[in-house]
Amino acid sequence: MRCISLLQPWATLLASGPQNGGKGKETRPRGCAFKNYRGTVLIHASKGFSKFQRQLCETEPFKTALAEAGFNSPDDLVLGAIIGR
């Protein structure tokens, strides 16, 4: 099984899925280890959470998407753990 590590709030938005206002896909500008992989991928929220990322959580459309996923504050987001698949 493979794992992708993302910064918050993108990790939570990908884990929540498009049905809850989140992301449906993760794209990369270059090839990565998932190019030909078919199967379950775990989503890891990295420990880093900069001031910019916290501010981003309070702007639209991030604020609404996170609220739909059940996160009303940047402090609610999980860091340094597997949060979905």
Chimera marker file (.cmm) of the C-alpha trace (Angstrom):
<marker_set name="trace">
<marker id="1" x="0.000" y="0.000" z="0.000" r="1" g="1" b="0" radius="0.5"/>
<marker id="2" x="1.277" y="3.482" z="-0.802" r="1" g="1" b="0" radius="0.5"/>
<marker id="3" x="0.948" y="6.758" z="1.083" r="1" g="1" b="0" radius="0.5"/>
<marker id="4" x="0.949" y="10.370" z="-0.073" r="1" g="1" b="0" radius="0.5"/>
<marker id="5" x="1.922" y="13.127" z="2.351" r="1" g="1" b="0" radius="0.5"/>
<marker id="6" x="0.234" y="16.503" z="1.906" r="1" g="1" b="0" radius="0.5"/>
<marker id="7" x="0.183" y="19.778" z="3.796" r="1" g="1" b="0" radius="0.5"/>
<marker id="8" x="-2.976" y="20.968" z="5.499" r="1" g="1" b="0" radius="0.5"/>
<marker id="9" x="-5.596" y="22.029" z="4.414" r="1" g="1" b="0" radius="0.5"/>
<marker id="10" x="-5.078" y="20.087" z="1.163" r="1" g="1" b="0" radius="0.5"/>
<marker id="11" x="-4.730" y="16.739" z="2.960" r="1" g="1" b="0" radius="0.5"/>
<marker id="12" x="-8.104" y="17.119" z="4.672" r="1" g="1" b="0" radius="0.5"/>
<marker id="13" x="-9.785" y="18.355" z="1.496" r="1" g="1" b="0" radius="0.5"/>
<marker id="14" x="-8.525" y="15.343" z="-0.445" r="1" g="1" b="0" radius="0.5"/>
<marker id="15" x="-9.510" y="12.923" z="2.335" r="1" g="1" b="0" radius="0.5"/>
<marker id="16" x="-13.017" y="14.427" z="2.633" r="1" g="1" b="0" radius="0.5"/>
<marker id="17" x="-13.659" y="13.970" z="-1.084" r="1" g="1" b="0" radius="0.5"/>
<marker id="18" x="-15.687" y="15.997" z="-3.564" r="1" g="1" b="0" radius="0.5"/>
<marker id="19" x="-19.017" y="14.873" z="-2.091" r="1" g="1" b="0" radius="0.5"/>
<marker id="20" x="-18.177" y="16.948" z="1.031" r="1" g="1" b="0" radius="0.5"/>
<marker id="21" x="-16.840" y="20.012" z="-0.775" r="1" g="1" b="0" radius="0.5"/>
<marker id="22" x="-13.263" y="18.711" z="-0.924" r="1" g="1" b="0" radius="0.5"/>
<marker id="23" x="-10.883" y="17.714" z="-3.686" r="1" g="1" b="0" radius="0.5"/>
<marker id="24" x="-11.539" y="14.807" z="-5.993" r="1" g="1" b="0" radius="0.5"/>
<marker id="25" x="-8.014" y="14.467" z="-7.382" r="1" g="1" b="0" radius="0.5"/>
<marker id="26" x="-4.428" y="15.293" z="-6.509" r="1" g="1" b="0" radius="0.5"/>
<marker id="27" x="-2.220" y="16.382" z="-9.388" r="1" g="1" b="0" radius="0.5"/>
<marker id="28" x="1.556" y="16.663" z="-9.545" r="1" g="1" b="0" radius="0.5"/>
<marker id="29" x="3.626" y="18.722" z="-12.024" r="1" g="1" b="0" radius="0.5"/>
<marker id="30" x="5.994" y="15.818" z="-12.685" r="1" g="1" b="0" radius="0.5"/>
<marker id="31" x="5.956" y="12.030" z="-12.560" r="1" g="1" b="0" radius="0.5"/>
<marker id="32" x="5.805" y="10.368" z="-9.152" r="1" g="1" b="0" radius="0.5"/>
<marker id="33" x="5.700" y="6.896" z="-7.615" r="1" g="1" b="0" radius="0.5"/>
<marker id="34" x="1.960" y="6.634" z="-8.321" r="1" g="1" b="0" radius="0.5"/>
<marker id="35" x="2.198" y="6.919" z="-12.100" r="1" g="1" b="0" radius="0.5"/>
<marker id="36" x="1.335" y="3.274" z="-12.809" r="1" g="1" b="0" radius="0.5"/>
<marker id="37" x="0.032" y="2.306" z="-9.367" r="1" g="1" b="0" radius="0.5"/>
<marker id="38" x="-3.524" y="0.999" z="-9.030" r="1" g="1" b="0" radius="0.5"/>
<marker id="39" x="-4.799" y="0.374" z="-5.539" r="1" g="1" b="0" radius="0.5"/>
<marker id="40" x="-5.451" y="1.986" z="-2.189" r="1" g="1" b="0" radius="0.5"/>
<marker id="41" x="-3.435" y="5.099" z="-1.303" r="1" g="1" b="0" radius="0.5"/>
<marker id="42" x="-3.306" y="6.417" z="2.271" r="1" g="1" b="0" radius="0.5"/>
<marker id="43" x="-3.465" y="10.182" z="2.840" r="1" g="1" b="0" radius="0.5"/>
<marker id="44" x="-1.005" y="11.558" z="5.398" r="1" g="1" b="0" radius="0.5"/>
<marker id="45" x="-1.259" y="15.083" z="6.830" r="1" g="1" b="0" radius="0.5"/>
<marker id="46" x="2.270" y="16.374" z="7.389" r="1" g="1" b="0" radius="0.5"/>
<marker id="47" x="3.295" y="18.100" z="10.619" r="1" g="1" b="0" radius="0.5"/>
<marker id="48" x="4.108" y="21.402" z="8.941" r="1" g="1" b="0" radius="0.5"/>
<marker id="49" x="1.392" y="24.053" z="9.214" r="1" g="1" b="0" radius="0.5"/>
<marker id="50" x="2.600" y="27.541" z="8.307" r="1" g="1" b="0" radius="0.5"/>
<marker id="51" x="0.975" y="30.891" z="9.025" r="1" g="1" b="0" radius="0.5"/>
<marker id="52" x="0.029" y="31.115" z="5.331" r="1" g="1" b="0" radius="0.5"/>
<marker id="53" x="-1.739" y="27.749" z="5.456" r="1" g="1" b="0" radius="0.5"/>
<marker id="54" x="-3.648" y="28.766" z="8.613" r="1" g="1" b="0" radius="0.5"/>
<marker id="55" x="-4.777" y="31.993" z="6.917" r="1" g="1" b="0" radius="0.5"/>
<marker id="56" x="-5.777" y="30.040" z="3.815" r="1" g="1" b="0" radius="0.5"/>
<marker id="57" x="-8.187" y="27.978" z="5.956" r="1" g="1" b="0" radius="0.5"/>
<marker id="58" x="-10.050" y="31.199" z="6.787" r="1" g="1" b="0" radius="0.5"/>
<marker id="59" x="-10.542" y="32.280" z="3.156" r="1" g="1" b="0" radius="0.5"/>
<marker id="60" x="-13.074" y="31.106" z="0.584" r="1" g="1" b="0" radius="0.5"/>
<marker id="61" x="-13.519" y="28.526" z="-0.856" r="1" g="1" b="0" radius="0.5"/>
<marker id="62" x="-11.368" y="26.696" z="1.721" r="1" g="1" b="0" radius="0.5"/>
<marker id="63" x="-13.415" y="27.856" z="4.732" r="1" g="1" b="0" radius="0.5"/>
<marker id="64" x="-16.699" y="26.543" z="3.316" r="1" g="1" b="0" radius="0.5"/>
<marker id="65" x="-15.184" y="23.263" z="2.096" r="1" g="1" b="0" radius="0.5"/>
<marker id="66" x="-13.557" y="22.584" z="5.476" r="1" g="1" b="0" radius="0.5"/>
<marker id="67" x="-16.801" y="23.447" z="7.307" r="1" g="1" b="0" radius="0.5"/>
<marker id="68" x="-18.717" y="20.971" z="5.111" r="1" g="1" b="0" radius="0.5"/>
<marker id="69" x="-16.159" y="18.332" z="6.115" r="1" g="1" b="0" radius="0.5"/>
<marker id="70" x="-16.734" y="19.169" z="9.817" r="1" g="1" b="0" radius="0.5"/>
<marker id="71" x="-13.723" y="21.411" z="10.483" r="1" g="1" b="0" radius="0.5"/>
<marker id="72" x="-14.633" y="24.898" z="11.696" r="1" g="1" b="0" radius="0.5"/>
<marker id="73" x="-11.178" y="26.066" z="12.757" r="1" g="1" b="0" radius="0.5"/>
<marker id="74" x="-7.602" y="25.509" z="11.530" r="1" g="1" b="0" radius="0.5"/>
<marker id="75" x="-6.886" y="24.156" z="15.027" r="1" g="1" b="0" radius="0.5"/>
<marker id="76" x="-9.286" y="21.255" z="14.333" r="1" g="1" b="0" radius="0.5"/>
<marker id="77" x="-7.101" y="19.873" z="11.516" r="1" g="1" b="0" radius="0.5"/>
<marker id="78" x="-5.010" y="16.804" z="12.290" r="1" g="1" b="0" radius="0.5"/>
<marker id="79" x="-1.237" y="17.031" z="11.792" r="1" g="1" b="0" radius="0.5"/>
<marker id="80" x="1.351" y="14.284" z="11.487" r="1" g="1" b="0" radius="0.5"/>
<marker id="81" x="-1.016" y="11.354" z="10.955" r="1" g="1" b="0" radius="0.5"/>
<marker id="82" x="-2.802" y="9.215" z="8.383" r="1" g="1" b="0" radius="0.5"/>
<marker id="83" x="-6.206" y="10.838" z="7.923" r="1" g="1" b="0" radius="0.5"/>
<marker id="84" x="-7.806" y="8.895" z="5.098" r="1" g="1" b="0" radius="0.5"/>
<marker id="85" x="-7.476" y="6.650" z="2.097" r="1" g="1" b="0" radius="0.5"/>
<link id1="1" id2="2" r="1" g="1" b="0" radius="0.2"/>
<link id1="2" id2="3" r="1" g="1" b="0" radius="0.2"/>
<link id1="3" id2="4" r="1" g="1" b="0" radius="0.2"/>
<link id1="4" id2="5" r="1" g="1" b="0" radius="0.2"/>
<link id1="5" id2="6" r="1" g="1" b="0" radius="0.2"/>
<link id1="6" id2="7" r="1" g="1" b="0" radius="0.2"/>
<link id1="7" id2="8" r="1" g="1" b="0" radius="0.2"/>
<link id1="8" id2="9" r="1" g="1" b="0" radius="0.2"/>
<link id1="9" id2="10" r="1" g="1" b="0" radius="0.2"/>
<link id1="10" id2="11" r="1" g="1" b="0" radius="0.2"/>
<link id1="11" id2="12" r="1" g="1" b="0" radius="0.2"/>
<link id1="12" id2="13" r="1" g="1" b="0" radius="0.2"/>
<link id1="13" id2="14" r="1" g="1" b="0" radius="0.2"/>
<link id1="14" id2="15" r="1" g="1" b="0" radius="0.2"/>
<link id1="15" id2="16" r="1" g="1" b="0" radius="0.2"/>
<link id1="16" id2="17" r="1" g="1" b="0" radius="0.2"/>
<link id1="17" id2="18" r="1" g="1" b="0" radius="0.2"/>
<link id1="18" id2="19" r="1" g="1" b="0" radius="0.2"/>
<link id1="19" id2="20" r="1" g="1" b="0" radius="0.2"/>
<link id1="20" id2="21" r="1" g="1" b="0" radius="0.2"/>
<link id1="21" id2="22" r="1" g="1" b="0" radius="0.2"/>
<link id1="22" id2="23" r="1" g="1" b="0" radius="0.2"/>
<link id1="23" id2="24" r="1" g="1" b="0" radius="0.2"/>
<link id1="24" id2="25" r="1" g="1" b="0" radius="0.2"/>
<link id1="25" id2="26" r="1" g="1" b="0" radius="0.2"/>
<link id1="26" id2="27" r="1" g="1" b="0" radius="0.2"/>
<link id1="27" id2="28" r="1" g="1" b="0" radius="0.2"/>
<link id1="28" id2="29" r="1" g="1" b="0" radius="0.2"/>
<link id1="29" id2="30" r="1" g="1" b="0" radius="0.2"/>
<link id1="30" id2="31" r="1" g="1" b="0" radius="0.2"/>
<link id1="31" id2="32" r="1" g="1" b="0" radius="0.2"/>
<link id1="32" id2="33" r="1" g="1" b="0" radius="0.2"/>
<link id1="33" id2="34" r="1" g="1" b="0" radius="0.2"/>
<link id1="34" id2="35" r="1" g="1" b="0" radius="0.2"/>
<link id1="35" id2="36" r="1" g="1" b="0" radius="0.2"/>
<link id1="36" id2="37" r="1" g="1" b="0" radius="0.2"/>
<link id1="37" id2="38" r="1" g="1" b="0" radius="0.2"/>
<link id1="38" id2="39" r="1" g="1" b="0" radius="0.2"/>
<link id1="39" id2="40" r="1" g="1" b="0" radius="0.2"/>
<link id1="40" id2="41" r="1" g="1" b="0" radius="0.2"/>
<link id1="41" id2="42" r="1" g="1" b="0" radius="0.2"/>
<link id1="42" id2="43" r="1" g="1" b="0" radius="0.2"/>
<link id1="43" id2="44" r="1" g="1" b="0" radius="0.2"/>
<link id1="44" id2="45" r="1" g="1" b="0" radius="0.2"/>
<link id1="45" id2="46" r="1" g="1" b="0" radius="0.2"/>
<link id1="46" id2="47" r="1" g="1" b="0" radius="0.2"/>
<link id1="47" id2="48" r="1" g="1" b="0" radius="0.2"/>
<link id1="48" id2="49" r="1" g="1" b="0" radius="0.2"/>
<link id1="49" id2="50" r="1" g="1" b="0" radius="0.2"/>
<link id1="50" id2="51" r="1" g="1" b="0" radius="0.2"/>
<link id1="51" id2="52" r="1" g="1" b="0" radius="0.2"/>
<link id1="52" id2="53" r="1" g="1" b="0" radius="0.2"/>
<link id1="53" id2="54" r="1" g="1" b="0" radius="0.2"/>
<link id1="54" id2="55" r="1" g="1" b="0" radius="0.2"/>
<link id1="55" id2="56" r="1" g="1" b="0" radius="0.2"/>
<link id1="56" id2="57" r="1" g="1" b="0" radius="0.2"/>
<link id1="57" id2="58" r="1" g="1" b="0" radius="0.2"/>
<link id1="58" id2="59" r="1" g="1" b="0" radius="0.2"/>
<link id1="59" id2="60" r="1" g="1" b="0" radius="0.2"/>
<link id1="60" id2="61" r="1" g="1" b="0" radius="0.2"/>
<link id1="61" id2="62" r="1" g="1" b="0" radius="0.2"/>
<link id1="62" id2="63" r="1" g="1" b="0" radius="0.2"/>
<link id1="63" id2="64" r="1" g="1" b="0" radius="0.2"/>
<link id1="64" id2="65" r="1" g="1" b="0" radius="0.2"/>
<link id1="65" id2="66" r="1" g="1" b="0" radius="0.2"/>
<link id1="66" id2="67" r="1" g="1" b="0" radius="0.2"/>
<link id1="67" id2="68" r="1" g="1" b="0" radius="0.2"/>
<link id1="68" id2="69" r="1" g="1" b="0" radius="0.2"/>
<link id1="69" id2="70" r="1" g="1" b="0" radius="0.2"/>
<link id1="70" id2="71" r="1" g="1" b="0" radius="0.2"/>
<link id1="71" id2="72" r="1" g="1" b="0" radius="0.2"/>
<link id1="72" id2="73" r="1" g="1" b="0" radius="0.2"/>
<link id1="73" id2="74" r="1" g="1" b="0" radius="0.2"/>
<link id1="74" id2="75" r="1" g="1" b="0" radius="0.2"/>
<link id1="75" id2="76" r="1" g="1" b="0" radius="0.2"/>
<link id1="76" id2="77" r="1" g="1" b="0" radius="0.2"/>
<link id1="77" id2="78" r="1" g="1" b="0" radius="0.2"/>
<link id1="78" id2="79" r="1" g="1" b="0" radius="0.2"/>
<link id1="79" id2="80" r="1" g="1" b="0" radius="0.2"/>
<link id1="80" id2="81" r="1" g="1" b="0" radius="0.2"/>
<link id1="81" id2="82" r="1" g="1" b="0" radius="0.2"/>
<link id1="82" id2="83" r="1" g="1" b="0" radius="0.2"/>
<link id1="83" id2="84" r="1" g="1" b="0" radius="0.2"/>
<link id1="84" id2="85" r="1" g="1" b="0" radius="0.2"/>
</marker_set>
